[in-house]
């Protein structure tokens, strides 16, 4: 076991697509805030995917092959290898599916069936796994976290899982009972929206793998083009009561059957929401700048559940005076 509560310090866990790899502001945020917390003496861990291709990685080191774990998805499980690195005083845990199909690179700019990768079942399954895996990593390592900090829609289901599945689960309650959850939206326009059904060619390598693992159940409907028609929400393993308009993941399903938003779920279930500045959180509580989630943000703000991390620069990473 790891004692993370010495001298009044906290155990803070960041869960995000970026951090090790960096393609935008999320990467800067995770790297710099985790370093600052570690500098203050807190135990800080960053949970990221292990991408097959590097993209502005924080290090070229693969890291120590620490252990294997699995994450329930749908009716089956997906197996992952977990790798450990330490950058300064920040602990990085990265996970990679054993088949090396998922997480090819951070935010792939490729299309599948005329949809951007992240909007397909690939992006869906990746986000379900990212949102869930920290619970299993912490259980394996016997770490009792004070804060789980989820970033953007790709990790948006994390707070939903916490409150509906894990906080009071007999196998997890011992480490999660008093843990707080925080979610930050770096750009609320990206909500992780999915309709009720996902489609994938039955001969696609991911489809074949998910069927072999029973993630996609046998007997799943196949259309005339040879595409599997998969009920999306079942892949999350969330209880059906989480699929609701107010306080849940449902999002405009009266117009688009079964539509739900990973980010909306995270905003509804997190103990605290953060924006990237004071001005940002004021903007995203409005109808215009909330991009469909302004009402949720306004309600959460009225409950005192919205704050902001103020913008700044790390002069070691970028010094305008140099």
N, C-alpha and C positions, 0 to 999 in steps of 0.2 A: 504494500500500500504506500501511497505518497501522501505525506502530511503537508497540506497546502495552507494551513491556517495558523502559521507561526507569526508572532508579532503583529497580530491584527491585520495581516494582509489577506488579499482575496485570490481566489482561483477564477480566472476569467478565460472563457473559451470563445474564440472567434470561429464562425462557420461561414465559409464564403467560397465562391468560385475562384476569386482572385486572392492574391497574397503572395504565394510562391511565384506564380505567373502573374503578369500584370499587363492589362490591355487598356485600362482606363482609371478613373478616379477611385473606384473601389479598391484596386490594388494599392494605390498610395495610402488610402485610408487605413486599410488593414495592416499594412506594414508599419506605418508610422505610429498609429495609436497603440498597436501591440507592443512596439518597442518602448514607447513612453511609459506604458503601464508596467512593463518589466523593469524599466529603469527606476520606477518608484518602489520596486520590491515585490510586486505581485507575481504570482505564478501565472504565466500567460501561455496559452496554447492556441495555435491556429490549425484548423482542420480544412484541408483543401483536397481537391482531386489531384491525382498524379497524371498529368497530361502526357500523352505519347510524344507530342512535339513541344519543345520549349517555346516560350514566347516572353521575352524580357524577364527571364527567371531570375530570382534573387540569388541563386547559386546553381552551378552545373553538377553539384554532387547528388548522386541518386539517393544517398542516405542508407540507413540500416534497415534491412528487412526485418521488421519487428515481430509481427504476428499476422495471422489470418483471421478474418471475421466474416460474417455474412449478415445480410440485411433482408428482412422479409419484404417482398414486393408482390402484390397480388396473392395468388395461391401458392407461390413458391418462394425461393430465396435467391439472391445474387451473392456470389462469393467474391471477397476482396482481399488483396494483399495490402498490408499497411506498412508504410515506411516512415522512419523517424530521422529528422535533422534538427540541429540546434543552430539558430542564427542569433548571435549575441546571447541574450538571455531569454529568447523566445523559442518555445518548443513547437516545431512543425510536425504534424501528422498528415501524411498524404496517402490516399487510398486509390487502388487501381483494380478494376475487375480482372479476374484471373484469365479471362479470354482475350483481354485487351481490345475490346470492341468499343466500349464507351470512352468518353473523354479524350478524343483525338487531339484537340488543342483548345485553348480557352476561346469560347465563342466562335465556333467554326462558321466561316462565311460560305457555306455550301447549301445547296437546295436538294431536298428529297421530295419527289412527287410535287414539285412546284411550291414547296413550303421551305422556309428557312429551317435549317437543322434544329434550332432551339424550339421551334414550333411543332415539331414532329414527336413521335413516340420516343425517339432518341433523347430529345431534350426533356421530355416528361419523365422518363425513367431516371435520367441523370439527376434531375432535381428532387425526385422522391428519395433517391439514395443519399444525396447530399443533405437533405433535411433530416434524415433518420440516423445516419451513421454515427454521429457524435454520441448518441445515447449508448451505443454498443461499445464504442471506444472507451468511454468513461467507465462503463461497467467492467470492461476487461482490465483496465488500469487501476480500478478501485479509487477513482478520484471523485470527490464530492465538490462539484463546482458551485461557486457563488453566483456567477452570471454566465448565461449562454447568449452570445451576441450573434444573431443571424443577420445576414446581409442580402438584401434585395430579393426578388421573386424566386431566384433559383434555390434559395434556402428558406423560402417563405412558409413552407408547411411545418418548419421546425416548431414554432410556438403552438401550432395546432396539435401536433403529435404530443408535445409536452403535456397539454391540458387534457387531452382526450384518451391518451394511451399510456404515457410513461410516468407522470408525476406520482400517481397512486398505484402503479403496477407493483405487485409484491416483489418482483425481481429488481425493480429500479427505485422504489420509494426511498430506500435507505440512503441513496446518494442524491436524489433529486427533490426530495420533499420540500426543501426550503430554497431551491434554486430560482433565481429571477431570470426572466427572458426579456431580451431587448431585440428589436428589429429596426434596421435603418433602411430607408429607401433613398438611394443615391439619385434615382431618376424615376419618379412615380408613373411616368408614361409607360414604362415597361412593367406590366402587371402579371405576366405569366398566365395568359388567358388560354383556356382550352375548351373545346366543345365536348359534348358527352361521349363522343366516339372518336377513337384514333384508328388510323389505317396504316397498314404496312404490307408490302409484298410478302406473301407467305414463304417465298424463297430467299428473302433477305437474311443476311447472316445473323442480325439481331433477332429477327423473328424466330429463326430456327433455334437459336440459343435460348430464348425466353420460353419457347414451347418445351424444349428439353428439360428446363428447370421448373416447369409447371407455372411459371409466372403468367404466361398466356395459357389458359386451360384448354385441354383437348375439347373438341366440339365447338370451338369458336367459329362463328359464321365467316364464310369466305364469299366475296361477291363474284360477279361474272368475270372480272378482270384478274382474279386471283389474289385479291387483297384481303387480308384479315380485317374484320370489323370488331374492334376491341372496346368494350365499355371502359372508358378512361378512369372514372372515379374508383372503380374496384381495385385498380393497381395501387392506390394510396393506402389501402387497409384502414382508412378512417371510418368511424361509425357513420351511419347514414344521417344521424342528427347534426353532424357537422356541415352537411349540405343544406344550408338555409341562407336566406337573404340577409337578415339582420343578425349579426354576430357569427356568421359562418362564411364558407368559401363560395357559396353560390353567387353568380354574377350575370345578370341579364338572361337567365335561362328561360324566361317567358318569351324571349325573342329568338334565342339560340338554344335549342334543347340541350340540357345538361351542362351548359357553360359554367365554368368556375375559374377562379383566379387564385393562384398560389399567394400572390402578394396580399390580396384582400384577406385571405385566411390568416396570414401572419399579423397583419395590422389588427384584426379583430381579436386575436387570442394572446398577443404578446402583453406582458406586464407593462412594458414601456416602449414607446416609439421614438425614434430619433430622426431628425432631418439633418441636412448638412450645414445649416445656418439658421439663425433666428428668422431672417427674411424668407428663407425657403419654407419653413413650417407654416408661416403665415400665408404664403402663396398657395400651398397645397391643401389648405382647408377650404379653398374656394372652388366653385363649380368649374371655372375656366381652367385653373392651373392644377386642379386635382385629378384631371383626366379620368373622370368617372368615379374617383374615390374620395372626392372632396367632402362628401357627406360623412363618410366613415371617419376621415381625419378630424372634421369639425366635432363630431360626437366624442371621439377619443380625447380631443383637446379639452372639451368641456368637463371631462372626467379627470383631468390632470395627468393624463397618460402620454403626453407628447412633450419632448424636449429637443434640444439641438446640441450638436457638437460644432463648435465654432471653427471656421476656416482659418488656416494659417499655412506656413511653409516650414519645411525642414531645411534649414540653411546648409546642412551637410549634404543633402540630396540636390538642392538647387539654391545657390546664393546669387541673387541678382546684383550684388555689389562686386562680385568677382570678375 
